[in-house]
């Protein structure tokens, strides 16, 4: 048991999740991080690692039971675990789309449902869902991932209205492209088609440059700490200046202008 606030961070072994776990320790939290195989990790001081597969109900419930038995509470859940996707819609199977949605959307739902009874009983708690600016805007050749993040946005905003009167808030953190190895674990289209090959090559170049010049994971981690600790939390926190610009443009730019800018950035005709 602990008197410190407890933060549970999914997908905490690398990238944004790892940076967020470390930042939350510095902010005074006891942190539980998760990985699909925690036994291979050497956890930093202040972080306990446990196994979790967000696509399995039994794994989710076992994790929450372990955390509550050991620490007696969960104050903040950071739903960070996720996978990417690359390929045209025609090139990806329905099963591949299902895999992305199962981890990125149903994983968030599973984790949220598992901790909500505890948070409501405490009368206080926060669920932080790591979304993306791609939850606000389109991205050709990433439709499965974009769909998952749009779904997380709508789910989070709706859930926040349901639980706010019980002392629980649900907030979104929206990074832009981040300099991590996230893209190396993306679901890659299993049926590449020649008709999309030239556009896909351009997409690979555009995304590669965006990730190379992306924000450091620590930028997103600082935003997650702010979302976890703000006395009066906002619904959405953009992480980094690029994410802020994209969010603002999405709100104020005329639809035709914004559509044209997406095509220009992706070097598409028309």
C-alpha positions in Angstrom: 0.0 0.0 0.0 1.1 3.6 -0.6 0.1 7.1 0.3 1.5 8.5 -2.9 -0.7 8.8 -5.9 -0.4 5.8 -8.3 -0.1 6.2 -12.0 -0.6 3.2 -14.3 1.0 3.7 -17.7 0.4 1.2 -20.5 3.1 0.6 -23.2 5.8 2.0 -20.9 8.8 0.1 -22.0 9.8 2.5 -24.8 9.1 5.8 -26.4 6.3 8.1 -25.1 5.3 5.6 -22.5 8.7 5.2 -21.0 9.3 9.0 -21.0 5.9 9.5 -19.4 6.6 6.9 -16.7 9.9 8.6 -15.8 8.3 12.1 -15.8 5.4 10.9 -13.5 8.0 9.5 -11.0 9.7 12.9 -11.0 6.3 14.5 -10.4 5.8 12.4 -7.2 3.8 9.4 -8.5 4.3 5.8 -7.7 4.3 4.4 -11.3 3.3 1.0 -12.6 4.4 0.5 -16.2 3.3 -2.2 -18.5 4.8 -4.2 -21.3 3.8 -7.4 -23.1 6.9 -9.0 -21.6 8.0 -7.2 -18.4 10.5 -9.9 -17.5 13.0 -8.7 -20.1 13.1 -5.1 -18.6 15.2 -3.6 -15.9 12.9 -1.0 -14.5 14.2 2.4 -13.4 13.9 3.4 -9.8 10.3 4.2 -8.8 8.7 2.2 -11.6 7.2 -1.3 -11.2 6.7 -3.2 -14.5 4.0 -5.8 -15.0 2.8 -7.8 -18.0 -0.1 -6.6 -20.0 -1.7 -7.4 -23.4 -4.4 -4.7 -23.9 -6.1 -6.9 -26.5 -7.0 -9.6 -23.9 -9.7 -9.1 -21.3 -8.1 -11.6 -18.9 -4.7 -9.8 -19.1 -6.4 -6.4 -18.4 -8.3 -7.6 -15.4 -5.3 -9.5 -13.9 -3.2 -6.4 -14.2 -5.7 -4.2 -12.4 -6.1 -6.8 -9.7 -2.3 -6.9 -9.2 -2.0 -3.2 -9.0 -4.8 -2.7 -6.5 -3.7 -5.6 -4.4 -0.2 -4.2 -4.2 -0.8 -0.5 -4.0 -4.4 -0.2 -2.9 -5.3 2.5 -5.4 -5.0 3.8 -8.9 -5.2 7.6 -9.3 -4.2 8.1 -13.0 -4.5 5.7 -15.9 -2.4 6.6 -19.0 -3.6 4.7 -22.0 -0.6 4.9 -24.1 -0.2 1.3 -25.6 -0.9 1.3 -29.3 0.3 0.2 -32.7 0.7 2.0 -36.0 -0.5 1.0 -39.5 0.9 1.8 -43.0 -0.7 1.0 -46.3 -3.6 1.8 -48.5 -7.0 0.6 -47.3 -7.2 -1.8 -50.3 -3.8 -3.3 -49.4 -4.7 -4.1 -45.8 -6.9 -7.0 -44.9 -9.9 -6.7 -42.7 -8.0 -8.7 -40.1 -5.2 -6.1 -40.1 -7.7 -3.3 -39.6 -9.3 -5.3 -36.8 -5.9 -5.8 -35.1 -5.2 -2.0 -35.1 -8.7 -1.2 -33.7 -8.5 -4.0 -31.1 -5.3 -2.6 -29.6 -5.8 1.2 -30.1 -9.5 1.4 -29.4 -10.7 -1.7 -27.6 -7.5 -1.6 -25.5 -8.4 1.8 -24.3 -12.0 0.7 -23.6 -10.9 -2.4 -21.8 -8.5 -0.5 -19.5 -11.0 2.3 -18.8 -13.7 -0.1 -17.9 -11.4 -2.1 -15.6 -10.3 0.9 -13.6 -13.5 3.0 -13.5 -15.2 1.1 -10.6 -12.1 1.9 -8.5 -11.9 5.5 -9.5 -15.6 6.1 -8.9 -15.3 4.4 -5.5 -12.4 6.7 -4.6 -14.4 9.7 -5.8 -11.4 11.0 -7.7 -9.2 9.8 -10.6 -8.1 10.6 -14.1 -7.9 8.6 -17.4 -5.5 10.1 -19.9 -5.8 8.7 -23.4 -2.9 9.3 -25.7 -4.4 10.2 -29.0 -2.7 12.0 -31.9 -3.2 14.9 -34.2 -4.2 12.2 -36.5 -7.3 11.9 -34.3 -8.2 15.3 -35.7 -7.0 15.2 -39.3 -6.7 12.7 -42.2 -3.5 11.0 -43.3 -3.4 9.0 -46.6 -2.0 5.5 -46.3 -2.7 5.4 -42.5 -6.5 5.1 -42.6 -6.7 2.3 -40.0 -4.5 4.2 -37.5 -6.3 7.4 -38.2 -9.7 5.7 -37.7 -8.5 4.3 -34.4 -7.4 7.7 -33.1 -10.7 9.4 -34.2 -12.5 6.7 -32.3 -10.4 7.4 -29.2 -11.3 11.1 -29.4 -15.0 10.4 -29.6 -14.9 7.7 -26.9 -12.9 9.9 -24.5 -15.1 13.0 -24.8 -18.3 11.0 -24.4 -16.9 9.0 -21.4 -15.8 12.2 -19.7 -19.4 13.5 -19.6 -20.5 10.2 -18.1 -18.1 10.1 -15.2 -17.3 13.7 -14.4 -20.0 13.9 -11.7 -18.3 11.0 -9.9 -15.0 12.8 -9.6 -13.3 11.2 -12.6 -12.0 13.1 -15.6 -11.1 11.7 -19.0 -8.6 13.8 -21.0 -6.8 13.5 -24.3 -3.2 14.1 -25.1 -2.5 14.8 -28.8 1.1 14.5 -30.0 2.2 15.3 -33.5 4.9 13.0 -35.0 7.3 12.0 -32.3 10.9 10.8 -32.7 10.5 7.2 -31.4 10.7 3.7 -32.9 6.9 3.5 -33.0 6.7 3.2 -36.8 8.9 0.1 -36.7 6.1 -1.8 -35.0 3.4 -0.7 -37.4 1.1 -3.2 -39.1 2.3 -3.2 -42.7 -0.2 -3.9 -45.5 -0.1 -7.6 -46.5 -1.4 -7.2 -50.0 0.7 -4.4 -51.7 -0.8 -3.4 -55.1 1.2 -1.9 -57.9 -1.4 0.9 -58.5 -0.5 2.4 -55.1 3.2 1.8 -55.2 4.3 5.3 -56.4 2.1 7.1 -53.8 3.2 4.7 -51.1 6.8 5.5 -51.8 6.1 9.2 -51.4 4.2 8.5 -48.2 7.2 6.5 -46.7 9.4 9.5 -47.5 7.0 12.1 -46.0 6.4 10.1 -42.8 10.1 9.3 -42.4 11.0 13.0 -42.6 8.2 13.9 -40.2 9.3 11.3 -37.6 13.0 12.3 -38.0 12.1 15.9 -37.3 9.4 15.1 -34.7 9.2 16.1 -31.1 11.2 14.2 -28.4 9.1 11.8 -26.3 9.9 14.1 -23.3 7.8 16.8 -24.9 4.8 14.5 -24.8 5.7 13.2 -21.3 5.6 16.8 -19.9 2.2 17.2 -21.4 1.0 14.0 -19.9 2.2 15.1 -16.4 0.3 18.4 -16.9 -2.8 16.5 -17.9 -2.4 14.3 -14.8 -1.8 17.1 -12.3 -3.8 20.1 -13.5 -6.4 21.0 -10.8 -8.9 21.9 -13.5 -8.0 19.6 -16.4 -8.9 20.5 -20.0 -10.4 17.9 -22.3 -7.6 18.2 -24.8 -3.8 18.8 -24.4 -1.8 19.2 -27.6 1.8 18.1 -27.1 4.4 20.4 -28.8 4.1 23.4 -31.1 3.4 21.4 -34.3 0.5 19.6 -32.7 -0.8 23.0 -31.6 -0.6 24.4 -35.1 -2.4 21.5 -36.6 -5.2 21.6 -34.1 -5.7 25.3 -34.6 -5.7 25.0 -38.4 -8.2 22.2 -38.2 -10.6 24.4 -36.3 -10.2 27.6 -38.2 -9.2 26.8 -41.8 -11.9 26.5 -44.5 -12.5 22.8 -45.4 -11.4 23.2 -49.0 -8.1 24.9 -48.0 -7.4 22.3 -45.3 -8.1 19.5 -47.8 -5.7 21.1 -50.3 -3.0 21.4 -47.7 -3.3 17.7 -46.8 -2.7 16.8 -50.5 0.1 19.3 -50.8 1.9 18.0 -47.7 1.6 14.4 -49.0 2.7 15.5 -52.6 -0.6 14.3 -54.1 -2.0 15.5 -57.4 -5.1 17.7 -57.4 
